[in-house]
């Protein structure tokens, strides 16, 4: 996806991958403005598609064909009857992420501008909206992550949805149920600051949220707090650099969280991070530092450690993904 911040449209592209990391473009198509997140849904026996969340307040779906091709299926736009409490950020809807629930039956999209988490079912690649989750007015839900205490969605087991808010800087846990009438139902069970029991810095803007591969920890990235000072990556420069932070929580089977650690993210604006499959490394995409930093992570304690590698990149980093 290309958000296309300075042009009328965004775009969606597909690529062939290769063992040496080279990418060959298969197809590129214009989308409605600002696609910022996407998720593939469907199954092998039916239509597979990708749903895109558009920050300008829309969702689109695209049918996936063979050999990396795709075509437009659907566009849905949203409006607000009145602005949210944060006029600067909530004058219009802002779909920010697209994820699947653990059963694969529903697409979930937090809407920062409308203070909603939108819920969609699908058939043949076409999305149908259900009653959304309403969050605290003015909190601005940005990203979300599902947690099933036993690793899978199962009958009689409780699934939880953790929602991180960018404006409120909270993580809220909701118990999720599947009503016979369709859609999802949510019950709030726990809420905490993204800084746990520490003092939240003014201006902090929570970003990414993810459950660790071993299903035991929750990690959140925090931007615009400069809570740490780090050695300069340039050995010839002794000036320390400011660093934002990563928060680690231990997941509890009742949906609550135990705050475990606040740790430097390695630089400025950790918009996105990704834990590798084994869980012993964390790659952090530092948007304003134009750098990717790789950090150690203890798989037993969940604690993040010192950086083991970093690389400068051109432009602002908004996503970093492991190829395993």
Residue pairs with C-beta under 8 A, 6 or more apart in sequence:
1 10
1 11
1 12
1 13
1 31
1 35
1 36
1 37
1 38
1 52
2 10
2 11
2 12
2 13
2 35
3 10
3 34
3 35
3 36
3 55
3 318
4 10
4 11
4 33
4 34
4 35
5 34
8 33
9 30
9 31
9 32
9 33
10 30
10 31
10 32
10 33
10 34
10 35
10 54
11 28
11 29
11 30
11 31
11 35
12 28
12 29
12 31
12 35
12 38
12 50
12 52
12 62
12 70
13 25
13 26
13 27
13 28
13 29
14 25
14 26
14 27
14 28
14 68
14 69
14 70
15 23
15 24
15 25
15 26
15 68
16 23
16 24
16 26
16 68
17 23
17 323
18 24
21 323
26 67
26 68
26 69
27 68
27 69
27 70
29 62
29 70
29 71
29 72
31 52
31 54
31 60
32 54
32 56
32 58
32 60
32 75
32 77
33 54
33 55
33 56
33 58
34 54
34 55
34 56
35 52
35 53
35 54
35 60
36 53
36 54
36 55
36 95
36 96
36 97
37 52
37 53
37 95
37 96
37 97
37 98
38 50
38 51
38 52
38 53
38 98
39 50
39 51
39 98
39 99
39 100
39 107
40 48
40 49
40 50
40 64
41 48
41 49
41 50
41 51
41 100
41 104
41 107
41 122
42 48
42 49
42 64
42 122
42 125
43 104
46 124
47 63
47 124
47 125
48 63
48 64
48 125
49 61
49 62
49 63
49 64
49 73
49 122
49 125
50 61
50 62
50 64
50 70
51 59
51 60
51 61
51 98
51 107
51 109
51 120
51 122
51 127
52 59
52 60
52 61
52 62
52 98
53 59
53 95
53 96
53 97
53 98
53 109
54 60
54 95
55 94
55 95
55 96
56 92
56 94
57 77
57 78
57 79
57 92
57 93
57 94
57 95
57 111
57 113
58 75
58 76
58 77
58 78
58 93
58 95
59 75
59 76
59 95
59 98
59 109
59 118
59 120
59 127
60 72
60 73
60 74
60 75
60 76
61 73
61 74
61 122
61 125
61 126
61 127
62 70
62 71
62 72
62 73
62 125
63 70
63 71
63 72
63 73
63 125
64 70
65 71
73 125
73 126
74 125
74 126
74 127
76 127
76 129
78 93
78 95
78 111
78 114
79 92
79 93
80 90
80 91
80 92
80 93
80 113
80 114
83 90
83 91
84 90
84 91
84 113
84 114
84 115
84 137
84 138
84 140
85 137
85 138
86 138
86 140
86 167
89 112
89 113
89 140
89 167
90 112
90 113
90 114
90 115
90 138
90 140
90 167
91 113
92 113
93 111
93 113
93 114
94 111
94 112
94 113
94 114
95 109
95 110
95 111
95 118
96 109
96 110
96 111
96 112
96 141
96 142
96 143
96 166
97 109
97 110
97 142
97 143
97 144
98 107
98 108
98 109
99 107
99 108
99 109
99 144
99 145
99 146
100 106
100 107
100 108
101 108
101 146
101 153
101 159
101 176
101 184
102 146
102 148
102 152
102 153
102 159
103 153
103 178
105 121
106 119
106 120
106 121
106 130
106 183
106 184
107 119
107 120
107 121
107 122
107 127
108 117
108 118
108 119
108 120
108 144
108 161
109 117
109 118
109 120
110 116
110 117
110 118
110 141
110 142
110 143
110 144
110 163
111 117
111 118
111 132
111 141
112 140
112 141
112 142
112 166
112 167
113 140
115 134
115 135
115 136
115 137
115 138
115 139
115 140
115 141
116 132
116 133
116 134
116 135
116 141
117 132
117 133
117 135
117 141
117 144
117 161
117 163
117 186
118 129
118 132
119 129
119 130
119 131
119 132
119 133
119 183
119 184
120 127
120 128
120 129
120 130
121 127
121 128
121 130
121 182
121 183
122 128
130 182
130 183
130 184
131 183
133 161
133 163
133 174
133 184
133 186
135 141
135 163
135 165
135 172
136 165
136 168
136 170
138 167
138 168
139 165
139 167
139 168
139 170
140 165
140 166
140 167
140 168
141 163
141 164
141 165
141 166
142 164
142 165
142 166
142 206
142 207
143 163
143 164
143 207
143 208
143 209
144 161
144 162
144 163
144 164
144 209
145 161
145 162
145 209
145 210
145 211
145 218
146 159
146 160
146 161
146 162
146 176
146 211
147 159
147 160
147 161
147 162
147 211
147 215
147 218
147 251
147 255
148 154
148 157
148 159
148 160
148 215
149 157
149 158
149 160
149 215
149 251
149 253
150 157
151 215
153 159
158 175
158 176
158 255
159 175
159 176
160 173
160 174
160 175
160 176
160 189
160 255
161 173
161 174
161 176
161 186
162 171
162 172
162 173
162 174
162 209
162 211
162 218
163 171
163 172
163 174
164 170
164 171
164 194
164 206
164 207
164 208
164 209
164 220
165 171
165 172
165 206
166 205
166 206
166 207
167 205
169 193
169 194
169 195
169 200
169 204
169 205
169 206
169 222
170 191
170 192
170 193
170 194
170 206
171 191
171 192
171 193
171 194
171 206
171 209
171 218
171 220
171 249
171 257
172 188
172 190
172 191
173 188
173 189
173 190
173 191
173 255
173 256
173 257
174 186
174 187
174 188
174 189
174 255
175 186
175 187
175 189
175 255
176 184
176 185
176 186
177 184
177 185
177 186
177 187
178 184
178 185
179 185
189 254
189 255
189 256
190 254
190 255
190 256
190 257
192 249
192 257
192 259
193 200
194 200
194 204
194 206
194 220
194 222
194 247
195 201
195 204
195 222
195 247
195 262
196 247
196 249
196 259
196 262
197 259
198 259
198 262
201 225
201 226
201 227
203 224
203 225
204 222
204 223
204 224
204 225
205 222
205 223
205 224
206 220
206 221
206 222
206 223
207 220
207 221
207 222
207 223
207 269
207 270
207 271
207 272
208 219
208 220
208 221
208 270
208 271
208 272
208 273
209 218
209 219
209 220
209 221
210 218
210 219
210 273
210 274
210 275
211 217
211 218
211 251
212 218
212 219
212 275
212 279
212 302
213 275
213 276
213 277
213 278
213 279
214 279
214 299
215 251
216 250
216 251
216 302
217 248
217 249
217 250
217 251
217 260
217 302
218 248
218 249
218 250
218 251
218 257
219 246
219 247
219 248
219 249
219 273
219 275
219 282
219 304
220 246
220 247
220 249
221 244
221 245
221 246
221 247
221 265
221 270
221 271
221 272
221 273
221 284
222 244
222 245
222 246
222 247
222 265
222 270
223 244
223 268
223 269
223 270
223 271
223 287
224 244
224 269
225 244
225 245
226 242
226 243
226 244
226 268
227 243
227 244
227 245
227 262
227 264
228 242
228 243
228 244
228 245
228 264
229 240
229 241
229 242
229 243
230 240
230 241
230 242
230 243
230 264
230 266
230 267
231 240
231 241
232 238
232 239
232 240
232 241
233 241
233 291
233 310
241 267
241 268
241 289
242 268
243 264
243 265
243 266
243 267
243 268
244 264
244 265
244 267
244 268
244 269
244 270
245 262
245 263
245 264
245 265
245 270
246 261
246 262
246 263
246 264
246 265
246 270
246 273
246 282
246 284
246 304
247 259
247 261
247 262
247 263
248 259
248 260
248 261
248 263
248 302
248 303
248 304
249 257
249 258
249 259
249 260
250 257
250 258
250 260
250 302
251 257
252 258
260 301
260 302
260 303
261 302
261 303
261 304
263 303
263 304
265 273
265 284
265 286
265 293
266 284
266 286
266 289
266 291
266 293
266 295
266 307
266 310
267 284
267 286
267 288
267 289
267 291
267 293
268 286
268 287
268 288
268 289
269 286
269 287
269 288
269 289
270 284
270 285
270 286
270 287
271 285
271 286
271 287
271 317
271 318
271 319
272 284
272 285
272 317
272 318
272 319
272 320
273 282
273 283
273 284
273 285
273 320
274 282
274 283
274 285
274 320
274 321
274 322
275 281
275 282
275 283
275 297
276 282
276 283
276 322
276 324
277 322
277 324
278 299
279 297
279 299
280 296
280 297
280 298
280 299
281 294
281 295
281 296
281 297
281 308
282 294
282 295
282 297
282 304
283 292
283 293
283 294
283 320
283 321
283 322
284 292
284 293
284 294
284 295
284 320
285 292
285 317
285 318
285 319
285 320
286 292
286 293
286 317
287 316
287 317
287 318
288 316
289 317
290 312
290 313
290 314
290 315
290 316
290 317
291 310
291 311
291 312
291 313
291 317
292 310
292 311
292 313
292 317
292 320
293 307
293 309
293 310
294 307
294 308
294 309
294 310
295 304
295 305
295 306
295 307
295 308
296 304
296 305
296 306
296 307
296 308
297 303
297 304
297 305
298 304
298 305
